[in-house]
Amino acid sequence: MQAFRRDVAGSAAIVFAVASVPMTAVVAGAVDFSKAYAVQMKLQAEADAAALRVSSMGALATGAQRLSAAQAMFTDASAGAPAVNVAWDGQTTTVTASLDVRTSMLGIAGIATIPARVKSSAKPTRSGPSSCVLALNRSVSGAITISGSSTLAADGCALYSNSASPSAISIQGGAVVSAAGFCAVGGVAGGTGLTPAPLTGCFPVSDPFAALPAASGSGCAYNNMQVQPSQTKALGPGVYCGGLTIKGTVTLSPGVYIIKDGPLTLNSQGSVSGSGVTFYMTGSNAGFTLNAGGTINLSAPTSGTYSGMLLVQDKASNVGAGNTLNGGANMTLTGAIYTPTQTLTLNGGSSFGQSSAFMPIIADQIKFAGSTTTRVDTSKMQPSQPLATLQNGSKLVQ
């Protein structure tokens, strides 16, 4: 009987010893996986920080600079140095990192490492002031130029240049500029002491009105229409072939005025007025010149396809040409001025836009010259599409 009991005890010891092998492996595996999980969580936090850091570097940073900045955010080398990669598509920054975490006990089961793989993406946030002066050209110097003794006041809004030139925004001579912000893909030349300090290396913004449909109209309602200084007329919307020249006194009915294959020229010594109007320039020689000799008071529609749009250039027409506003105290333009593939020059010798409650300018290039004081505002009307806003940080998107 004693021998039987001894045999049973011995058998139990053998069974326990055999059973303890998988139990030990399970416990060891839990320890190793817990360690790998902790490494992965730390790696993810570092990848998030790296994505935010690189996203804030600006549009002109090189690939090597982005990678170096990302790698610098991975500071915990206790489990080894991770392999880091950075991808950037012009807006979104994606950081990936990988590390093989060495095991302690799982090696018994032939598992030497546990992979840790993380990914994080970030993109700029835009909730700063809207851009009431936006130059779309991507490379030219002085895409926005304020020169002479001119003064530009951008009330509650910002100047934004998509140009990568070191002088994307150029402030020359005795020009004075005030705005809620300044942002350039390239740099800002001149304008010492600007407040707030200009942001450089900004990401380019999309044309806010790129999807604006072309004005539709067939035939010619008018051909080479001219209103002479001695004339007084009422004009209505339609297709004005060969352009429209106004030197007399004109009242415009609400609607879209398609100026086709010729310029819009206002040289009024009398007055030109119209509410709810949009001028759409298209075809050859499409452009406009507005001279404030008399009184010009024009405002855009507040609803519909061209809501908030006063002067619009067909982006495919007369590319590279110029438009001119010779402003004055008696010129009130309420509505967006949009010439995406042409230059807009604003001249004058007096105040302009002081009573224009809404006059954002979006053009290929924008020049302020002379001794005019120009006021630009975006607060009183909603355009057909939201205006671009300044970047004020970055956020994680994945």
C-alpha positions, 0 to 999 in steps of 0.5 A: 500500500505504501508503495502504491502511494509513492507511485501515485505521488511520483506520477503526480509530480511527473504530470505537473512537470509536463503541464508546467511547460505550456503554462510557463510558455503562456505566462512568458508569452503574456509578458513578452506581448505586454512589453511589445504592446507598451513599445507600440503605444510609445511608438504611436505617441512618437509617430503622432508627435512627428506627424504634427511636427513635420506638418508644421514645417511648411511647403518648402521643406525638403524630403531630407529635412522632413525625415530628419525632423520626424526621426528626432521625435523618436527619443525612446531607444530602450527597445531599439531605434525604429525605421522611420519613413515620411510621405507628403502629398502637398497637404497631408504628412504621413509618418510610419515607424516599425520596430521588431521587439525582442522577446525574453521567453517566447524564444523557447517557442521559436519566436525571437521578435514581435513586430511593432508597426505604427502610422500617423497622418496630420494636415494643416488646420485653417481656422485663422482669418480669411484671405481677402487678398490672394495671389494664385501664381506659384512662382513669380516674385512680387505676386503681391506687391504694395509699392509707392506711397500706397496704403493697404488696409485689410480689415480683419482679413489676411494677405496670402501668396501661393508663390514660392519666391523669396519675395512672394509678398513684396512691400516697397518704398513707403508703402504701409500695410495693415492686416489680420495676417500675412502668409506666403509659400515663399517669403515676405520682402520689406515691410519691417515691423509687420504685425502680426509677424508674417508666416512663411513656408505656408502651404499653397491654398486652392483657388476658392472659385475654381469650380465657379461655372462659366456664364452662359449666353448665346448670340450677341444682345449688344455689339460694341456698346458705347455710352458717350459722356452726354448720354444717359442709359439704362442697361440690362444683363446679356451678352455684350460682344466686342466689349462695353465702354461707359463714359456717360451715366448708366443704371444697370439692372440686376443680372449677369453682364457677359463681356465677350471678345472685348474689354469692360471700360468705365471712364465715367464722368457721370455715374454708373450704378447697379445692384445685384450685378456681375460682370463676366469677362470672356473670349479674346481681349477679355479684361477690364479698366475702371477709372473713377472720374465720376461716381461708380457704385456697383454691388454683386448679387447676394444669392445665386450662382454668382453670389458675392461675385462682382468682376469675374474673368474666365480663367481660359480667356486672355491668360497673362493679361492685365486689369486696372482699377484706378480707384478714387473716393467715389468708387464703391465696389461691393463684391469679389474681384476674381481674375485667376489667370490675369494681373490686377493693378490698383492705382489711385491718388485718393481713398478707395474702397473705404465704403466697400463693405466686401471687396476680396481680391483673388488674382494671378498677381496683385499690384497696389501702386500710386498713392492710394489708400485701399481698404479691403473687407470681407465681413459683409457678404457671403461669396459663392464659395468660402474664402481661403483661411490662414493656417494656424496649426496642424491636426492628426487625421489618422 
